[in-house]
Amino acid sequence: MEQSIEKYSVFSLPKSIWGIGIVTLLVNLSSVIIFSLSPIYLTTVLGVSTFDLGILEGFVEATSWFTRIFAGVLSDFLYRRKPILVFAYALSALSRPIFALAPSLGWIAGARLIDRISNGLQATPREALVGDLAPKSLKGTCFGLRQTLSMIGSFAGAGVVMFLMHHTNENYEIIFWAAAIPPVLAVLALILFVQDSPIADRHHAKISFWAHLKHTRHLNKQYWRVVFVAGIFMLSNYSGAYMILQGTNQGLSPSQVPALMVLQNLFAFASAYPMGRLSDRFDRRILIGIGFFITIISNAFFALADGPTFVLIGASLWGLQMGMTQSLLLTKVADTTFTEIRGTGFGIYYLIVGLTIFLSNTITGWVFTHKSPSLAFWLSAGAAGIALILLPFIESSQKAKR
């Protein structure tokens, strides 16, 4: 039975939505520990060069993005999402002890590859499952809750890293073992508290994989418009490293630089759930458009910065738009796909987003280095502006709910 948005509370959302959110929280907590420390461990303890580290990171991240489309298509073909998620999170749990035991770069590279394959296998079935299980009138709320719990995990992971680095006297082995615990709890939570997609109950006859792929023709023009606008918008997104560089250019000391990431994550955390809830009451395009506009303003603060205050404001606004746009664009993908091909739809979306973010980081890095930081931020603002202009071509969420 559909819930009325006026009468629900966050704790009355489906148990499985909460379960998916808690699972994501636990895995993100563990991932932040690994991602925060593994580059330092590789370069300072194992003596890996920065160049080799860059090659490794580029390869494993590319693997993650390309695995996403495969996982989405497979979850549609099997009419099952939960088994793929259990396998993916089990891989994540398997990779963690390898970090603790690794004697060389090869072991770490293997662990990172397993972890990124796991990450790719998780993303599309997870978002598709949220879309499948969310009540029609509460899709934005459910995606907002999932995003918020994910960010809580990242916050907690950062805190755990600082605590353990201090109290273990920077004992990487102990910390990597500690990072192995949350993924195990995540697998248990997934098995016990998350149900599978209803497509598992509606389909019994199997068709060939190639026949299934033909179903992608049912991804309608409204879906492709969402993907296109999202792809244009993601050209405005770039690594937080450029914010940090601009912060140091404008006078932030090394001890003050973490404030940029704290502010960004704080505002992203604070906006994700409320904006998701609002999007169930109003046309999602309005809130997405506000997010795009905030992106432009954020970049203007970075580009015009003449001191650290402008950079801190820019980072806060950047976090605000992240909390709004990330979950709402995912919700629009769910709005414009039906259950049987939703995994494939999310897979294509993630592939396009990954490619455009890679392109954006490449362009931003070149312009930032060879032209000027201000021009790099203005180009980002321009991409967000184009996406804002194109936004009306996306169908209203009030029409798209299904």
C-alpha positions in Angstrom: 0.0 0.0 0.0 1.3 3.4 -0.9 2.2 5.7 2.0 1.0 9.3 2.0 4.0 11.6 2.2 2.1 13.9 4.6 1.7 11.0 7.2 4.9 9.1 7.1 8.0 9.4 9.4 11.5 8.5 8.4 11.3 5.4 10.7 8.2 4.1 8.9 10.1 3.7 5.6 10.5 0.1 4.4 12.9 -2.0 6.6 14.8 -3.0 3.5 15.5 0.6 2.6 17.0 1.1 6.0 18.8 -2.2 5.6 20.4 -1.1 2.4 21.4 2.3 4.0 23.0 0.6 7.0 24.9 -1.8 4.7 26.2 1.2 2.7 27.1 3.0 5.9 29.2 0.0 7.2 31.0 -0.5 3.8 31.7 3.2 3.4 33.2 3.3 6.9 35.6 0.5 6.0 36.4 2.0 2.6 37.3 5.4 4.0 39.8 3.7 6.3 41.4 1.8 3.4 41.4 4.7 0.9 42.8 7.2 3.5 45.7 5.0 4.4 46.6 2.8 1.5 48.3 5.5 -0.6 50.4 6.6 2.4 51.2 2.9 3.3 52.2 2.1 -0.3 54.5 5.2 -0.7 56.0 5.4 2.8 56.1 1.8 4.0 56.4 -0.2 0.8 58.3 2.4 -1.1 56.0 2.6 -4.2 56.6 5.6 -6.4 53.9 8.2 -7.0 53.8 7.3 -10.7 53.2 3.6 -10.0 50.5 4.5 -7.4 48.8 6.7 -10.0 48.7 3.8 -12.6 47.3 1.5 -10.0 44.6 3.9 -8.9 43.6 4.7 -12.4 43.3 1.1 -13.4 41.3 -0.1 -10.4 38.9 2.9 -10.6 38.3 2.2 -14.3 37.6 -1.4 -13.4 35.0 -0.3 -10.9 33.1 2.0 -13.3 33.0 -0.6 -16.1 31.9 -3.3 -13.8 28.8 -1.3 -12.9 27.1 -1.7 -16.2 27.7 -5.5 -16.2 26.3 -5.8 -12.7 23.2 -3.9 -13.6 22.4 -5.9 -16.7 23.1 -9.2 -14.8 20.7 -8.2 -12.0 18.0 -7.7 -14.6 18.7 -10.9 -16.5 18.7 -13.0 -13.3 15.6 -11.3 -11.9 17.6 -11.1 -8.7 19.6 -8.2 -7.1 20.2 -9.4 -3.6 22.5 -12.4 -4.5 24.7 -10.1 -6.5 24.9 -7.7 -3.6 25.7 -10.5 -1.1 28.6 -11.6 -3.4 29.8 -8.1 -3.9 29.9 -7.2 -0.2 31.5 -10.6 0.5 34.3 -9.7 -1.9 34.7 -6.4 0.0 35.0 -8.4 3.2 37.5 -10.7 1.6 39.8 -7.9 0.4 40.3 -6.3 3.8 42.5 -8.9 5.4 44.8 -8.9 2.4 45.6 -5.3 3.1 46.7 -6.3 6.6 48.8 -9.2 5.4 50.2 -7.8 2.2 54.0 -7.9 2.0 54.3 -6.1 -1.4 52.7 -4.0 -4.0 51.3 -7.0 -5.9 49.3 -8.0 -2.9 47.9 -4.5 -2.3 47.1 -4.2 -6.0 45.2 -7.5 -5.9 43.3 -6.4 -2.8 42.5 -3.0 -4.4 41.3 -4.7 -7.6 39.0 -7.1 -5.6 37.7 -4.2 -3.7 37.0 -2.1 -6.8 35.3 -5.0 -8.5 33.2 -5.3 -5.4 32.4 -1.6 -5.5 31.3 -1.9 -9.2 29.1 -4.9 -8.5 27.4 -3.2 -5.6 26.5 0.2 -7.1 23.9 -0.6 -9.8 22.0 -3.5 -8.2 21.9 -1.4 -4.9 20.4 1.7 -6.6 18.0 -0.5 -8.7 16.9 -2.3 -5.5 16.1 1.0 -3.8 14.1 2.0 -6.8 12.3 -1.3 -6.8 11.4 -1.3 -3.1 10.7 2.4 -2.5 7.0 3.3 -2.4 6.1 5.3 -5.5 5.3 8.4 -3.6 8.5 8.2 -1.5 11.3 7.5 -4.0 13.1 10.7 -3.4 12.9 10.2 0.3 14.3 6.7 0.1 17.2 7.7 -2.1 17.9 10.6 0.1 18.0 8.4 3.2 20.3 5.9 1.5 22.6 8.8 0.5 22.6 10.3 4.0 23.5 7.0 5.7 26.3 6.5 3.1 27.7 9.9 4.1 27.4 9.1 7.8 29.6 6.0 7.1 32.2 8.3 5.5 32.2 10.7 8.4 32.6 7.8 10.9 35.4 6.3 8.8 37.4 9.5 8.9 36.9 9.7 12.7 38.0 6.0 13.1 41.1 6.6 11.1 42.2 9.6 13.2 41.4 7.7 16.4 43.2 4.5 15.5 46.2 6.3 14.0 46.7 8.1 17.3 46.0 5.2 19.6 47.9 2.4 17.7 50.9 4.6 17.1 50.2 4.4 13.3 50.1 0.6 13.3 48.8 0.0 9.8 48.3 -3.7 10.2 46.0 -3.3 13.2 44.0 -0.6 11.5 43.6 -2.7 8.3 42.3 -5.6 10.5 39.8 -3.2 12.1 38.6 -2.2 8.6 37.8 -5.8 8.0 35.0 -5.9 10.6 32.3 -3.6 9.1 32.0 -5.4 5.7 31.3 -8.7 7.6 28.6 -6.9 9.5 27.3 -5.5 6.3 26.9 -8.9 4.7 25.0 -10.2 7.7 22.7 -7.1 7.7 22.1 -7.6 4.0 21.1 -11.2 4.4 18.9 -10.7 7.5 17.2 -7.3 6.8 17.0 -6.7 3.0 14.5 -8.4 0.8 15.0 -9.0 -2.9 13.3 -7.1 -5.7 9.7 -8.0 -6.5 10.7 -8.9 -10.1 11.9 -12.2 -8.5 8.3 -13.1 -7.8 6.9 -12.0 -11.1 9.2 -13.9 -13.5 9.9 -17.6 -13.7 10.6 -18.4 -17.3 14.2 -17.7 -18.4 15.1 -16.2 -21.7 18.5 -16.0 -23.3 21.0 -13.3 -22.3 20.9 -11.8 -25.9 17.1 -11.8 -25.9 17.3 -9.9 -22.6 19.7 -7.3 -24.0 17.0 -6.5 -26.6 14.9 -5.2 -23.7 17.1 -2.2 -23.5 15.2 -0.7 -26.4 12.5 -0.1 -23.8 14.7 2.6 -22.1 12.6 5.5 -23.3 13.5 8.9 -24.4 12.8 10.4 -21.0 15.4 8.1 -19.5 18.0 9.1 -22.2 17.3 12.8 -21.5 18.0 12.3 -17.8 21.3 10.5 -18.7 22.2 13.2 -21.2 21.6 16.1 -18.8 23.3 14.3 -16.0 26.3 13.6 -18.2 26.6 17.3 -19.1 26.3 18.3 -15.5 29.0 15.8 -14.4 31.4 17.7 -16.7 31.2 20.4 -14.0 32.4 17.9 -11.3 36.0 17.4 -10.4 38.2 15.9 -7.7 38.3 17.6 -4.3 42.1 17.9 -4.8 41.5 21.0 -6.9 39.5 22.6 -4.1 42.4 21.8 -1.7 45.0 23.3 -4.1 42.9 26.4 -4.5 42.6 26.6 -0.7 46.4 26.4 -0.3 46.8 29.0 -3.0 44.6 31.3 -1.0 46.4 30.9 2.3 45.1 27.9 4.0 47.8 26.1 6.0 48.2 22.3 5.8 46.5 22.0 9.2 43.5 24.0 8.0 43.0 22.2 4.7 40.9 19.4 6.3 38.3 22.0 7.1 37.4 22.1 3.4 36.5 18.4 3.3 34.7 18.7 6.7 32.5 21.5 5.4 31.8 19.9 2.1 30.8 16.6 3.7 28.8 18.3 6.4 26.6 20.2 4.0 26.2 17.2 1.7 25.1 15.1 4.7 22.7 17.8 5.8 21.0 18.3 2.4 20.6 14.8 1.0 17.6 13.5 3.0 15.6 16.8 3.3 16.0 17.4 -0.4 14.9 13.9 -1.2 11.8 14.3 0.9 11.0 17.6 -0.7 11.3 16.1 -4.1 8.5 13.8 -3.4 6.2 16.8 -2.9 7.4 19.0 -5.7 8.7 18.5 -9.2 12.3 17.1 -8.8 13.5 19.2 -11.7 13.1 22.4 -9.5 15.4 21.0 -6.8 17.9 19.6 -9.3 17.9 23.0 -11.0 18.6 24.7 -7.6 21.5 22.2 -7.2 22.9 23.1 -10.6 22.6 26.8 -9.8 24.4 26.3 -6.5 27.2 24.5 -8.4 27.6 27.7 -10.5 27.8 29.9 -7.4 30.2 27.5 -5.7 32.6 27.7 -8.7 32.3 31.5 -8.7 33.5 31.6 -5.1 36.5 29.4 -6.1 37.2 31.4 -9.2 37.0 34.8 -7.5 38.7 33.8 -4.3 41.0 36.4 -2.8 41.5 34.7 0.5 40.5 31.5 2.4 37.0 32.6 3.3 35.8 32.5 -0.3 37.3 29.0 -0.7 35.6 27.8 2.5 32.2 29.2 1.3 32.8 27.5 -2.1 33.4 24.1 -0.5 30.3 24.4 1.7 28.2 25.2 -1.4 29.8 22.4 -3.3 28.8 20.0 -0.5 25.3 21.4 -0.6 24.9 20.7 -4.3 26.4 17.2 -3.9 23.8 16.3 -1.4 21.0 17.6 -3.6 22.0 16.5 -7.1 23.5 13.0 -6.5 20.5 11.4 -4.9 17.9 13.4 -7.0 19.5 12.3 -10.3 19.5 8.7 -9.1 15.8 9.2 -8.3 15.1 10.5 -11.8 16.7 7.4 -13.2 14.4 5.3 -11.1 11.4 7.4 -12.2 12.1 6.8 -15.9 12.9 3.1 -15.8 10.6 0.2 -15.0 11.6 -2.7 -12.7 12.7 -5.3 -15.3 15.4 -3.0 -16.9 16.2 -0.7 -14.0 19.6 -2.3 -13.2 20.6 -1.9 -16.9 19.4 1.7 -16.7 21.5 2.5 -13.7 24.5 0.7 -15.2 24.4 2.9 -18.3 23.9 5.9 -16.1 27.0 5.1 -14.0 29.1 4.4 -17.1 28.2 7.8 -18.7 28.8 9.5 -15.3 32.2 7.8 -14.9 33.4 8.7 -18.4 32.3 12.4 -18.1 33.9 12.8 -14.6 37.1 11.3 -16.0 37.0 13.8 -18.9 36.2 16.7 -16.5 39.1 15.9 -14.2 41.4 15.7 -17.2 40.3 19.0 -18.6 40.3 20.7 -15.1 43.8 19.4 -14.3 45.2 20.7 -17.6 43.6 24.1 -17.4 44.4 24.5 -13.7 48.1 23.8 -14.4 48.7 25.4 -17.8 46.2 28.3 -17.8 44.8 29.4 -14.5 42.8 27.9 -11.5 40.1 30.6 -12.0 39.5 29.5 -15.7 39.2 25.9 -14.6 36.4 26.8 -12.1 34.6 29.1 -14.6 34.6 26.2 -17.2 33.0 24.0 -14.5 30.4 26.7 -13.9 29.7 26.9 -17.6 29.0 23.1 -17.8 26.6 23.4 -14.9 24.9 26.3 -16.6 24.4 24.3 -19.9 22.9 21.5 -17.8 20.6 24.0 -16.1 19.4 25.3 -19.5 18.7 21.7 -20.7 16.9 20.7 -17.5 13.4 21.6 -18.8 13.7 18.9 -21.5 13.5 16.2 -18.7 10.0 15.1 -17.9 8.4 16.3 -14.8 8.7 13.9 -11.9 4.9 14.3 -11.2 4.3 12.7 -14.6 7.1 10.2 -14.5 6.1 8.4 -11.2 5.2 4.9 -11.9 
